[in-house]
């Protein structure tokens, strides 16, 4: 079996993947027609920032799994992968500390104007009078939009700087907020109004695209700090530009709506001229990349050993199954094949199936979730097999 890796990956972990018995094709930067040719006979495709769109998925006739060596899967056409029965897995939480560190660094850089200090000194200018002006972070309120693992890591670091933390997240309950020692806001606008610093940590999804828009920026305090190390598309950049000009919002961005896909390229977006910007490097620390590489190896190892797919993002949460058929049977050749044939004859589709072997490998129990209930006569036919111990039909709640 072959694994194709088209982004930079740690050498040590490449060796571990080879040690799993896989043929590794390591070609960072592989794209276009070259990628379409190489992906045809691979079973595993591993990517970091490279996009995996429908043409690639259609060309990959043997592909079993796409692993995103990172958290977000917006660069992968997950729907098309699902339609082809291809697992899509990611490595969530492994870069959380790295992104939180960068967000905290941007907050400090903006408050103390560190890049401007450096630039002036390199121009041979000493301007202590100008750069002595700073608010300081002690006692200020940090508002975190999206309280996943990255948001929680940032909250811990902000607390160490003496900041008060409030958060908004669809999943944040009052009980969770109390347990974490933070304030809870009922809306993003309420958070924006309460905070001196707003930091965004949302995954990109249809419901979050453009979520941080004019209403949010209108609610922010004049001169407040705005940080986005999540995804450029969650922010309305036009509204951000207006807020910078009209309200003196100070912004630090690591991500942009129009950022280049390549690692090096021209970047002509004028937003770079009015913000403190970095180059989408939030996850780019050696610590984070080591953790991500190890998780990628774990996903591959366990899939090859047991068929388990860790962190799979495209499994059906609830199948259309309306009932569950339990077949207790002797563990002999052809028993289940006979059951499947009877169900097929009656146009009953098996949505999910799991066969569990009992100690001693004499008997087993097969659980099948079906799209429609077999008639009593069908159940009787299944039970006629001398190798079937018992048949039960249960409703699916």
N, C-alpha and C positions, 0 to 999 in steps of 0.2 A: 504493500500500500504506500501511496505517495502523499507527502505533505508539501504544499507550496507556500512559501513565506515571501510576501512581496513588500515588506517594510523592514526597517532596521530591527534586529532582534539580537539579544545577548548571545554571545558565542558559547558560553557555558551551557545555556539552556538548549541551544541548537544540538549540542552533543547529547544532552539528555533525551531529546526527541529522537535522535538517531538510535539511541540505546533502547527505545521502545520497539525497534524493528522496522521503523518507517524509513523509506527513502526520502530524504529531505532535499528539496529544491529551493535554495536560498537565493532569491533575486530581488533585492530591494530596488524599488523604482520600476519594476515590471508593470507595464500598462498597455492599453490600446490593443492592437492586433497581436502583439507579442503575448499579452496576457491571455487573449482568447485562444491562442494556439496551445499555450502551456497548461491551461486549466482543464483541458479536455479529459485527461486521464488521471487527474488527481482526486484523492478522497477527502483531503483536509486542506482548507484554504485559511491561512492565518494572516491577519492584517492589523495594522495600527490605524493610520489615517487614510489609507487608500480606500477609494470607493469601490463597492461591489454592487453593480447595477444589473438590471435584467439581462442584458446581452452576455455578461460574464456567467450568470447563473444558468442561462439557457445553453451556453457552450459547455458547461461542466457536467458532462453526462454521468460521471461516476461520483460526483461530489456528495459526501455524507454530512459534512459539517463545515460551517464557517465560524471561526473563532475571532472575535474582536479582542485584540490584546489591549484592552482598555475598558472603559465603562459604557459610553454612549454607542448606540447602534444605528444612529441616524444616517450614517454613510453606507449602510447596507440596505438593499431592498428586501426587507424581512418578509413582506407579503409574498413576493415571488419565490423566495426560498421555501416558505411554508407550502406553497402550491406544488413544489417539486419534492416535498418530504425531506428537506434539508434542515438539519438542526442549525440554529444560530445561537451561539453562546458568547458570553462576555466575561470580563474580569472585574466585577464591581467592587468598589471600596479599596482597591489596592493602590490607587493614586490619591486617596482622600487627603492624607497628610500633606503631600506635595502641593496640591491645589490650595489647601487652606493656608499653607505657608506663603504661597505667592500672593493670595488675597490679603493676608496680613501685611506682607511687604509693600503692596501697593497702597494700602491705607497709610502706613508709616511714611512712604515716599511722598505721598500727596500732602499729608499734614506738615511734614518738615521740608518739603520741596527739595528732596535729596537730589534728583536728577538735575534740577536747575543749579543747585550748589556746585555740582560736579562740572557742569558745562561752563559756568562762569570762571571757575578756577582754571580749567583747561584753556580758557581764552586769556588767561593771565590777569584776571580781575578779582579783586578782593572786595566783597560787598556784604560785610557783616551786618551793616545797618539794615539792608533789605531782608536778608534771610534770617534775622533774629526773630521775625514775626511768625508765630505758629500758635495754633490753638492748644495742642496737646490732646491726648486721648483719655487720660484719667477722668472718670466720671461721665464720659460721653456715652451715648446710647448707640449701639450697633444693632441694626435691623437686618435679620437674615431671611431672605426669601427662598424657601425650600430647605427643609431641615432633614436632609438625608445625611449620609455619613460625612460628606465634606462640610456641610453646614454645622454639624455637631463638632467636628474638629476645629472649625473656625471659632465657634462659640467658646470652646475651652481656651483657645489662645487669646481671644479678646478678654476673657475674664482675668487672665494672668496680667493683662495690661490695665486692669482696674476699670474696664468698661462694663456698662450694663447691657444686657443682651435681651432683645425681643425677637420674636420670629413669627412668620406665617408659613403654614404648610397645610395642604388639604388633610393630611393625616395627623396633624398635631392636635391632641386633645388637651383640655385643661390639666388632666392628671399627668400626662406626659411632660407638659411644660413645667409643672411643679416639681416633678422628679428630676428634671434636668436643671432646675434652678434658673429658669428664664421666663420672661414674660411672653404671653401669647396674644397675638393680634387677630382680629376677626377678618381682616381684609388686607390686601397689599397696600391699599391707599392709607389705611389706618396705621400700618407699619411705617410707611414713608413719612407720615406726619409726625410720628413719635421719634424718629431716628435722626441722629447726626451723621451716621454713616449707613448706607444701604448696600448690602452685598448680595448678589444674585447667585443661587446655586440650584437651578432648575434643570431637569432633563428636557431636551427638546421633544415636544409632542404636539399634536394638533391643538390641544387645549392650552399649551404654554407659548406657542408661537405669537410674538408680538404682545405678550401679556404685560410687559413693562412698557407702558405707553404714556400718552399725554396726561391722563388722570393721575398716574403715579408720580410723574415729575412735577405736576402742579401741586401735589400734596407735600412734596419735599420742602424742607426748610431752605431758605436762601443760603448759598455757600456750603451746603451739605456735600458730603463725599458720596460718589456712586461707583460701585465696583461690579464688574461682570467678568467672571472667570468660568462661566458655564458654557453657553452657546450664543453666538451673535444674534441668531434669529429670534431669541426670546425678547429682544429689546427693539423697540421702534427707534431706529437711529435718528430719524428726522426729529422726533420729539426730544431725544437726548440733545441734539445740536441746539434746538431752541431753548432748552433748559439751561444749557451751558451759557448761551448768550444772554438770556433774559434774567436768569436767577443766580448766575455765578456758580452753578453746580460744578464741582471738581470731579472729573471722571477718571477712573483707571480701568483700562480694558485689556484683557488678554485674548479676546475673541471678537470677531467682526462678521457682519453679514456677508461681506464680499472678500473674505480672506482667500489667498491663493491656496490651491490644493497641494502644490509642490513645496518642498522644504525651503527652496530658495527661489525667489521671483521678484519682479517689480510689484510694488504696492502703492497704487496711486490714490487710494481713498483719502479724501481730505480730512476725514475724522481723526486721522493720525496726528494732524497738526494742532488739535485742540484738546487732546487727552494725554494722560500718562499711559503709554501703550507698551505692551510686550507682545511677543510673537507666537501666541498660542503655545506657551511652554509650561502651562500649569502642571502637567503630569510628568514633565521632563526632568526628573532627578534620577540619579542612579538607584537610589533606594526604591523609588516607585517602579522603575522599569525592571528591577530585579524581582520585586514582588509580583508584577504582572506576568513576567516570563515564567516564574515558578507556578503561577496559577494556570497558565496556558498548558504547561507540561502536565499538571494534575488533571486537567480536563481531558486531555488526550489519553493519559495513562488509564484513568478509570473507565473511560469509554471502551478502550480496547480490552480491558480486563473483564468488565461486567456489563457493558452497554449503557451504564448510567451517564447522563449528560448533566454535568453541573452547570448552574447559571443559565439554563436554556431560556431564551426570551420568547420563543414562538410556539410553545406548547398550548394546545387548546385548554382554556381554563375550565370550560364546561362543555362536554360533547353533547350532541343531540340525542344521546341515548335516553330511552324512556323506561328501561327495565334492565335488571341484571339476572343473568342465568348462572346458577352455580351447579357445576357438574363435578361430583366426587367420583373418581374413577381409579381403576388400577393403572399403574404406570406401564402401559404396554403400547407397542407400535400400532398406529392407525386408529386409536380410540378417538382422539380429537378430530382427526381427518373425517371420520364418519359423522361426527356432530356438525362439523362445518358444512359437509355436503348436504345434510338435511336442511340446515338453515338457508343455504344457497337456493335449494329447490323451492323454498317458500318465500324467496325474495326478502329475507331478513338480513340486514347488514350488521356485522360486528363492528362497533365503534372502538372498543377497547378490549383487550384480553390479557389475562395474567394467569399463568399456571404455576402453582406452588407444589413442590414435592415434599412429602412428609419424611420424617426420619426413617431410614431403612430403605427408601426408594421403592416401596411396594405400592403405595397409593399416592394420589395427588388430588388437588382441587383446582379446577379451572373456573375463573371468574370472567364472564363475558358480558360486556355492556352492549345492549342491542338497540337498534333504532325503532323496533316495534316488538310487541309481545307475541311469542309463539302460541298458537292455538293449543288447546288440550291434546288434540290428536298428534300434533307435532312433538309435544313433550313426551307423549307416550311412545312414539317411534324412537326418540333419543334414548329413552329408558329401557328399550328392549335389548340393547346391547349387553351381553353378559359381563362385559368388562366395566360397565358403568354401575357404580354402587348406588347413587341417588341423584335425583335432579330436582332443583328448587328454582322457582321464579320469584324474584323480588322487584318491587317498584323502586325506581330511582327518585329520590327526593330532590 
